Amino acid sequence: MAFQTYSLFVLSVIMISFGHVENRLNLLQLQNDIDKLKADFNSSHSDVADGGPIFTERLSSWTERNEKRIILSQIISMYLKMLESTDRSKAHVRNITEELYTLKESLSDGSKKMEDLKDLTKLQMSDLKVQRKAVNELFSVLQKLGDTSSSHKRKRSQFQRLCKC
């Protein structure tokens, strides 16, 4: 039961966050399809609750809209990968997969950003050429960081002036 609520919650957050819920009927249809998928996966098994949720806890730490697009695009990709090995002849699997592909397309900029993050982890920072390039870019990187942090400070101070707290 926890997994049922959890799956619907994740999909609902994704759809609502990015404007893909045209009406409540669509979400109810998806809930029905997800219930069938849960039966396929025997998700009422007792081990489902072990270790807590795998996606929803991660979602709570991503607060900005653009940040959420990054993590949600990765989560959707993981669901699509999981569904690749399921029986696509079942209507509920096709419906869920189709909806996830639609959502993935709307998050394409998030997917690109995720790829950028993955590429950064692959950089060989022990390579002398990479180190030289990195040192040449250090001042520009620090400038961008300064621009970002001063922008946040400015927004915060503007809010404090406007807020009559």
BAFI-3210 file (N, C-alpha, C; in Angstrom, 3 decimals, decimal comma, padded with zeros to 6 digits):
// residues 165
n [1|2|3|4|5|6|7|8|9|10|11|12|13|14|15|16|17|18|19|20|21|22|23|24|25|26|27|28|29|30|31|32|33|34|35|36|37|38|39|40|41|42|43|44|45|46|47|48|49|50|51|52|53|54|55|56|57|58|59|60|61|62|63|64|65|66|67|68|69|70|71|72|73|74|75|76|77|78|79|80|81|82|83|84|85|86|87|88|89|90|91|92|93|94|95|96|97|98|99|100|101|102|103|104|105|106|107|108|109|110|111|112|113|114|115|116|117|118|119|120|121|122|123|124|125|126|127|128|129|130|131|132|133|134|135|136|137|138|139|140|141|142|143|144|145|146|147|148|149|150|151|152|153|154|155|156|157|158|159|160|161|162|163|164|165]
n.u [000,820|001,965|003,820|002,091|000,813|003,091|004,155|002,099|002,174|004,762|004,525|002,360|003,434|005,386|003,794|002,019|003,787|004,817|002,741|001,187|-001,229|-004,180|-006,758|-008,534|-009,434|-007,532|-005,384|-006,635|-007,017|-004,359|-003,704|-005,191|-003,915|-001,366|-001,954|-002,477|000,043|001,464|000,396|001,428|004,135|004,040|003,989|003,032|004,422|006,207|008,851|008,996|008,738|011,133|013,985|012,954|011,641|012,695|012,783|011,186|012,272|014,599|013,568|012,621|014,766|015,400|014,591|014,199|012,603|014,025|016,019|014,483|013,627|015,904|016,400|013,936|013,854|015,812|014,723|012,416|013,656|014,734|012,440|011,444|013,482|013,170|010,655|011,176|011,710|009,306|006,088|004,985|002,667|000,528|-002,072|-002,035|000,682|001,642|000,223|001,265|003,985|003,851|002,916|005,060|007,113|006,145|006,328|009,087|010,032|009,198|010,945|013,427|015,536|016,347|017,349|019,580|021,100|021,554|023,172|025,385|026,258|026,947|029,030|030,902|031,707|033,252|035,576|039,088|040,795|043,390|044,881|047,277|046,783|044,018|044,041|045,454|043,670|041,511|042,604|042,954|040,303|039,406|039,098|036,923|034,931|034,734|033,845|031,275|030,107|030,166|028,429|026,061|025,666|025,509|023,248|021,294|021,494|020,669|018,017|017,002|017,336|015,702|013,237|013,035|012,766|010,301|008,627|006,517|007,132]
n.v [-001,193|001,231|001,600|001,964|004,415|005,953|005,699|006,867|009,388|010,347|010,352|012,107|014,491|015,023|015,354|017,459|019,493|020,227|020,919|018,922|017,832|017,680|017,226|015,870|013,320|012,144|011,732|009,964|007,790|007,130|006,376|004,049|002,515|002,384|000,950|-001,552|-002,076|-002,307|-004,663|-006,368|-006,259|-007,249|-005,504|-005,284|-006,802|-007,597|-006,642|-004,212|-001,956|-001,877|-000,047|002,420|005,089|005,405|007,489|009,761|010,954|012,064|013,949|015,938|017,529|019,036|022,058|024,352|025,231|024,735|023,074|020,892|019,991|018,786|016,575|015,251|014,590|012,663|010,731|009,993|008,877|006,635|005,221|004,680|003,049|000,883|-000,006|-000,954|-003,653|-004,849|-006,332|-005,124|-005,467|-005,118|-002,893|-001,011|-000,748|000,317|002,776|004,088|004,204|005,780|008,215|008,824|009,162|011,460|013,284|013,204|014,364|016,982|017,693|017,942|019,794|019,440|016,860|017,266|018,859|017,027|015,223|016,867|017,049|014,376|014,137|015,845|014,366|012,493|013,697|013,688|014,694|014,436|014,569|016,451|018,269|018,715|019,873|022,256|023,548|023,816|025,523|027,813|028,526|029,094|031,716|032,759|030,918|031,402|034,044|033,692|032,227|034,177|036,050|034,595|034,137|036,770|037,612|036,015|037,026|039,632|039,233|038,147|040,294|042,198|040,950|040,973|043,706|044,167|042,474|042,561|041,366]
n.w [000,000|000,739|-001,309|-003,439|-002,889|-002,860|-005,532|-007,040|-005,907|-006,673|-009,506|-009,722|-008,645|-010,555|-012,885|-012,165|-011,476|-013,904|-015,534|-016,839|-016,246|-017,456|-016,673|-013,854|-014,408|-016,112|-014,326|-012,591|-014,309|-014,763|-012,167|-011,932|-013,923|-012,782|-010,488|-011,641|-012,667|-010,312|-009,356|-011,295|-010,600|-008,086|-005,865|-003,313|-001,668|001,315|001,492|000,209|001,793|003,121|003,996|003,253|001,074|-002,407|-004,241|-003,432|-001,081|-002,073|-003,783|-002,074|-001,301|-003,487|-004,400|-006,041|-009,126|-011,569|-010,609|-009,811|-012,290|-013,252|-011,522|-011,718|-014,444|-014,514|-012,805|-014,235|-016,477|-015,276|-014,526|-017,104|-018,077|-016,354|-017,182|-019,711|-019,666|-019,211|-019,974|-022,845|-024,191|-022,624|-021,902|-019,786|-019,214|-021,594|-021,573|-019,282|-019,962|-022,276|-021,190|-019,526|-021,436|-022,712|-020,603|-020,223|-022,589|-022,164|-020,237|-021,348|-021,190|-018,579|-018,742|-020,330|-018,637|-016,624|-017,978|-018,342|-015,682|-015,220|-017,082|-015,930|-013,704|-014,901|-015,665|-015,788|-013,338|-012,559|-014,802|-016,504|-018,611|-018,369|-015,842|-016,392|-018,135|-016,371|-014,408|-015,963|-016,311|-013,787|-012,585|-014,054|-013,369|-010,614|-010,739|-011,878|-009,836|-007,854|-009,015|-008,949|-006,163|-005,190|-006,481|-005,251|-002,638|-003,083|-003,916|-001,562|000,257|-000,962|-000,662|002,121|002,574|001,383|002,761|005,547|007,974]
ca.u [000,000|002,851|004,385|001,015|000,707|004,368|004,244|001,146|002,671|005,873|004,005|001,523|004,333|005,991|002,797|001,482|004,874|005,120|001,535|000,701|-002,491|-005,247|-007,915|-008,401|-009,707|-006,258|-004,647|-007,335|-006,689|-002,989|-003,718|-005,685|-002,835|-000,290|-002,421|-002,263|001,484|001,855|000,038|002,427|005,402|003,793|004,560|002,509|005,336|006,658|010,172|008,885|008,909|012,499|014,901|012,266|011,431|013,909|012,757|010,531|013,180|015,525|012,820|012,389|015,911|015,498|013,500|013,992|011,944|015,021|016,657|013,546|013,611|017,069|016,204|012,759|014,196|016,566|013,782|011,594|014,504|014,871|011,167|011,375|014,413|012,536|009,517|011,656|011,705|007,964|005,252|004,401|001,375|-000,500|-002,486|-001,612|002,119|001,776|-000,269|002,232|005,194|003,549|002,869|006,428|007,846|005,664|006,935|010,534|010,244|009,029|012,064|014,654|016,627|016,810|018,159|020,858|021,843|021,981|024,314|026,519|026,743|027,620|030,285|031,840|032,259|034,177|036,807|040,291|041,421|044,821|045,486|047,895|046,096|042,748|044,374|045,799|042,423|040,725|043,210|042,645|038,892|039,072|038,595|035,579|034,026|034,510|033,000|029,900|029,653|029,917|027,207|024,933|025,427|025,061|021,866|020,456|021,491|019,861|016,618|016,629|017,206|014,508|012,092|012,955|012,236|008,896|007,894|006,214|007,155]
ca.v [000,000|002,395|001,779|002,468|005,835|006,527|005,793|007,869|010,680|010,761|010,684|013,303|015,639|015,277|015,861|018,744|020,473|020,662|021,249|017,849|017,290|018,449|017,088|014,855|012,020|011,620|011,250|008,774|006,706|006,731|005,653|002,708|001,829|002,129|-000,159|-002,781|-002,283|-002,778|-006,081|-007,044|-006,303|-007,759|-004,458|-005,338|-007,687|-006,949|-006,011|-002,902|-000,913|-001,918|001,009|003,676|005,419|005,582|008,748|010,914|011,649|012,859|015,078|016,994|018,430|019,827|022,995|025,286|024,606|024,218|021,935|019,769|019,482|017,915|015,303|014,572|013,996|011,434|009,758|009,498|007,977|005,381|004,500|004,178|001,927|-000,222|-000,495|-001,593|-005,107|-005,332|-006,776|-003,933|-005,781|-004,708|-001,503|-000,123|-000,507|001,257|004,095|004,688|004,487|006,927|009,418|009,115|009,723|012,833|014,080|013,273|015,363|018,318|017,929|017,678|020,631|018,785|015,713|017,813|019,289|015,808|014,712|017,734|016,627|013,081|014,385|016,431|013,319|011,681|014,441|013,163|015,864|014,167|014,824|017,775|019,132|019,082|020,798|023,555|024,161|024,173|026,710|028,947|028,875|029,273|033,051|032,869|030,111|032,135|035,199|033,212|031,889|035,460|036,616|033,802|034,357|038,153|037,669|035,453|037,969|040,766|038,809|037,979|041,603|042,825|040,311|041,442|045,081|044,112|041,706|043,272|040,280]
ca.w [000,000|000,787|-002,636|-004,286|-002,608|-003,234|-006,991|-007,499|-005,452|-007,530|-010,825|-009,569|-008,483|-011,856|-013,822|-011,715|-011,516|-015,259|-016,277|-017,705|-015,783|-018,093|-015,798|-012,806|-015,011|-016,604|-013,164|-012,100|-015,238|-014,458|-010,895|-012,252|-014,644|-011,823|-009,642|-012,413|-012,729|-008,982|-009,311|-012,135|-009,876|-006,743|-005,018|-001,952|-000,941|002,553|001,385|-000,433|002,807|003,656|003,578|002,932|-000,343|-003,205|-004,987|-002,804|-000,167|-002,891|-004,342|-001,086|-001,173|-004,717|-004,161|-007,150|-010,288|-012,505|-009,960|-009,878|-013,657|-013,402|-010,805|-012,261|-015,739|-014,226|-012,238|-015,342|-017,265|-014,538|-014,690|-018,479|-018,161|-015,646|-017,961|-020,937|-019,527|-018,881|-021,091|-023,483|-024,806|-021,666|-022,134|-018,702|-019,366|-022,719|-021,149|-018,356|-020,738|-023,141|-020,352|-019,082|-022,577|-022,885|-019,534|-020,476|-023,633|-021,597|-019,329|-022,091|-020,693|-017,364|-019,153|-020,798|-017,443|-015,941|-018,744|-018,001|-014,359|-015,389|-017,779|-014,970|-012,839|-015,692|-015,927|-015,138|-012,732|-012,386|-016,107|-016,493|-019,579|-017,740|-014,762|-016,998|-018,592|-015,189|-013,803|-016,843|-016,166|-012,374|-012,287|-014,644|-012,553|-009,368|-011,070|-012,029|-008,497|-007,194|-009,600|-008,464|-004,733|-004,963|-006,962|-004,192|-001,519|-003,493|-003,869|-000,165|000,897|-001,523|-000,026|003,501|002,551|001,016|003,759|006,790|008,972]
c.u [000,862|003,436|003,351|000,894|001,946|004,477|003,313|001,616|003,774|005,368|003,143|002,378|004,935|004,982|002,296|002,545|005,087|003,892|001,000|-000,587|-003,585|-006,505|-007,695|-008,624|-008,421|-005,441|-005,306|-007,076|-005,276|-002,913|-004,180|-004,596|-001,683|-000,683|-002,202|-000,775|002,011|001,531|001,037|003,740|005,274|004,343|003,953|003,369|005,950|008,003|010,135|009,145|010,327|013,335|014,249|012,170|012,751|013,933|012,243|011,417|014,146|014,826|012,703|013,565|016,127|014,323|013,208|013,426|012,962|015,789|015,764|013,505|014,769|016,803|015,007|013,052|014,965|015,645|012,909|012,395|014,644|013,587|011,064|012,306|013,813|011,425|009,928|011,542|010,341|007,204|004,517|003,073|000,223|-000,785|-001,985|-000,115|002,357|001,345|000,733|003,499|004,998|003,546|004,274|007,277|007,433|006,295|008,432|010,854|010,125|010,172|013,403|015,814|017,188|017,695|019,542|021,717|022,350|023,185|025,561|027,122|027,490|028,976|031,338|032,481|033,279|035,502|037,967|041,089|042,904|045,597|045,994|047,192|044,759|042,994|044,691|044,541|041,593|041,268|042,914|041,207|038,507|038,495|037,179|034,552|033,703|033,661|031,536|029,310|029,327|028,647|025,978|024,640|024,982|023,628|020,917|020,368|020,583|018,376|016,140|016,431|016,002|013,263|011,930|012,420|010,737|008,044|007,706|006,159|007,545]
c.v [001,253|002,668|002,366|003,977|006,556|006,727|006,858|009,263|011,195|011,179|011,940|014,552|016,023|015,935|017,251|019,830|021,032|020,769|020,170|017,217|018,164|018,380|015,945|013,450|011,356|011,033|009,991|007,564|006,197|005,955|004,212|001,894|001,475|000,992|-001,501|-003,113|-002,803|-004,264|-006,892|-007,257|-006,880|-006,780|-004,405|-006,269|-006,917|-006,232|-004,623|-001,771|-000,859|-000,758|002,322|003,930|005,607|006,904|009,932|011,652|012,530|014,091|016,242|017,955|019,294|020,801|023,932|024,540|023,989|023,040|020,702|019,158|018,509|016,559|014,533|013,936|012,695|010,349|009,155|008,533|006,623|004,555|003,907|002,982|000,694|-000,841|-001,153|-003,112|-005,671|-005,686|-005,578|-004,223|-005,376|-003,221|-000,569|000,187|000,495|002,665|004,803|005,085|005,705|008,232|009,807|009,683|011,171|013,745|014,252|014,313|016,781|018,688|017,785|018,548|020,057|017,597|016,172|018,230|018,078|015,211|015,551|017,331|015,307|013,266|014,979|015,361|012,455|012,402|013,853|014,350|015,649|014,409|016,267|018,742|019,616|020,088|022,190|024,292|024,647|025,438|027,941|029,420|029,249|030,648|033,237|032,100|030,844|033,379|034,791|032,838|033,159|036,112|035,908|034,109|035,785|038,332|037,127|036,394|039,150|040,418|038,704|039,341|042,362|042,255|040,837|042,868|045,073|043,438|042,520|042,275|040,789]
c.w [000,000|-000,588|-003,591|-004,110|-003,093|-004,748|-007,536|-007,103|-006,369|-008,902|-010,774|-009,448|-009,817|-012,792|-013,429|-011,826|-012,913|-016,160|-017,181|-017,209|-016,380|-017,242|-014,833|-013,372|-015,498|-015,452|-012,588|-013,002|-014,978|-013,140|-011,108|-012,968|-013,702|-010,879|-010,348|-012,502|-011,390|-008,820|-010,134|-011,379|-008,468|-005,693|-003,622|-001,088|000,225|002,422|000,754|000,563|003,370|003,105|003,202|001,440|-001,091|-003,970|-004,172|-001,811|-000,935|-003,465|-003,355|-000,959|-002,422|-004,715|-005,327|-008,354|-011,247|-011,915|-010,077|-011,272|-013,876|-012,760|-011,367|-013,615|-015,540|-013,675|-013,337|-016,206|-016,590|-014,621|-016,092|-018,661|-017,500|-016,509|-019,281|-020,865|-019,135|-020,150|-021,693|-024,183|-023,886|-021,820|-021,039|-018,769|-020,494|-022,311|-020,250|-019,105|-021,624|-022,347|-019,889|-020,218|-022,834|-021,849|-019,772|-021,542|-023,079|-020,653|-020,037|-021,620|-019,397|-017,685|-019,606|-019,608|-016,672|-016,657|-018,467|-016,661|-014,444|-016,058|-016,840|-014,087|-013,578|-015,979|-015,131|-014,573|-012,426|-013,686|-016,146|-017,447|-018,998|-016,624|-015,303|-017,453|-017,406|-014,535|-014,644|-016,681|-014,740|-012,073|-012,834|-013,830|-011,256|-009,596|-011,177|-010,670|-007,714|-007,706|-009,051|-007,002|-004,464|-005,448|-005,906|-003,003|-001,836|-003,413|-002,433|000,502|000,338|-000,875|001,394|003,572|002,264|002,082|005,039|007,937|010,345]
res [m|a|f|q|t|y|s|l|f|v|l|s|v|i|m|i|s|f|g|h|v|e|n|r|l|n|l|l|q|l|q|n|d|i|d|k|l|k|a|d|f|n|s|s|h|s|d|v|a|d|g|g|p|i|f|t|e|r|l|s|s|w|t|e|r|n|e|k|r|i|i|l|s|q|i|i|s|m|y|l|k|m|l|e|s|t|d|r|s|k|a|h|v|r|n|i|t|e|e|l|y|t|l|k|e|s|l|s|d|g|s|k|k|m|e|d|l|k|d|l|t|k|l|q|m|s|d|l|k|v|q|r|k|a|v|n|e|l|f|s|v|l|q|k|l|g|d|t|s|s|s|h|k|r|k|r|s|q|f|q|r|l|c|k|c]
***
